[in-house]
Amino acid sequence: MRVALVGLGEIGLSAHLPALLRHPSVELVRCVDPDPERREIAAGQGIKASPDLAPEAVDGVVLATPPWVTPHLAVRYAQAGLCVLAEKPVATSVEAAQLYDELDHDQRRRVQVGLTYRHDPAIQQLKTWIEDGTLGTPILVRAHIYDEAHDAGDFEHSQRITTTLEHGSPVVHEGAHLFDWLSHLLGGPPKSLNDAWSVTTRPELPAANLVGARLSYPRGHQALVEFGWFTTALPRCELTFLGDRGLATLDGFSFALRLSTADGDHDVTFPGDRTTRCFDLQVRRFVELYDGTRKAGEPSLDDGIAALRTAELVAGRAL
Ligand SMILES: NC(=O)c1ccc[n+]([C@@H]2O[C@H](COP(=O)([O-])OP(=O)(O)OC[C@H]3O[C@@H](n4cnc5c(N)ncnc54)[C@H](O)[C@@H]3O)[C@@H](O)[C@H]2O)c1
């Protein structure tokens, strides 16, 4: 599969590029970024990079681009007949995601969304514990998603997070992942949003940097979710799933799992680090989409838009 990596920013160079290079059936034919500095960094690693891409040159594109750019590129390349792996969130709003309506059924099914951590075996293990009754039903989920600590001395990071906040609070960016996991684990999208709140910890920030909500899911499951970015210190990033019979704790960074039941504590970990594991699985599924083993992108464009819809609902209520 001839693939181009479009977007040579943080996640493009640190995670997508090595995952593409590791897959034996992928030929990375080009990297693309309009920013000459980013192209220079790629060139320094021996990677050919250009400001734009002719779709004929490749079978698929990985779009590691900001969400205000991704929909235009995804539609353009999908309409050219390519398989598209588009980073999450798939747009900055449900309204902006209407651009995807231009795709026909076949073009749409060839879009896979970079909800990367859905692929982790820890998420599959949690799904098994929830569905086979190990934890009991209903379940109370407490999700504390905290990342991107503020370091005033790191200008590049501060600028990137400030720019991202101009396009929405952390719930829009991190919620893409979390709401996808919760729908996948709890039997569908939330039935209702019961409450939401936000806090802006520094007045100059373009959006609230702490946001939370309470949501009801099918089968009586409840979720208390919190997202936080850009404070000097951060609380632990962790998700807990508590039912009458057991408690499952997922470390938000390593995805190490602990199951606590009447039988005691049982730790479950998976080989390698979470990023390598999940980006490799993601590329494998992308290649399967191209070679026809997989009939549609997983997670699909509809999954990406559903997660965005929930995130937007929370962001709107939290104002
Ligand atoms: N799946 C994950 O786990 C994960 C993790 C981190 C970030 N992300 C997502 O990946 C995306 C990129 O994040 P990042 O942190 O790498 O951002 P970034 O700002 O570091 O990188 C984005 C890159 O895209 C380039 N770009 C902008 N417009 C372009 C265009 N028209 N064509 C080609 N390139 C263009 C920019 O020049 C920049 O180099 C975001 O949507 C983010 O939410 C996903």
The ligand as an ORCA input file, in Angstrom:
! r2SCAN-3c Opt
* xyz 0 1
  N      -4.846      9.818     17.770
  C      -4.206     10.357     18.781
  O      -3.946      9.715     19.776
  C      -3.755     11.784     18.705
  C      -2.763     12.277     19.549
  C      -2.367     13.604     19.409
  C      -2.969     14.414     18.459
  N      -3.975     13.927     17.685
  C      -4.656     14.740     16.684
  O      -3.778     14.880     15.574
  C      -3.986     16.148     14.963
  C      -2.635     16.857     14.859
  O      -2.150     17.088     16.182
  P      -0.641     17.566     16.443
  O      -0.513     17.665     17.899
  O       0.303     16.732     15.670
  O      -0.706     19.051     15.820
  P       0.480     19.904     15.203
  O      -0.010     21.300     15.136
  O       1.762     19.604     15.910
  O       0.629     19.323     13.699
  C      -0.254     19.579     12.653
  C       0.562     19.660     11.361
  O      -0.344     19.774     10.268
  C       0.218     20.676      9.334
  N      -0.791     21.197      8.432
  C      -1.633     22.240      8.610
  N      -2.379     22.409      7.497
  C      -2.005     21.449      6.624
  C      -2.407     21.108      5.308
  N      -3.369     21.816      4.655
  N      -1.797     20.074      4.685
  C      -0.844     19.369      5.322
  N      -0.414     19.639      6.570
  C      -0.996     20.679      7.200
  C       0.849     21.751     10.206
  O       1.818     22.530      9.466
  C       1.475     20.909     11.296
  O       2.797     20.517     10.991
  C      -5.014     16.873     15.833
  O      -6.282     16.746     15.257
  C      -4.956     16.136     17.156
  O      -6.204     16.166     17.844
  C      -4.348     12.629     17.797
*
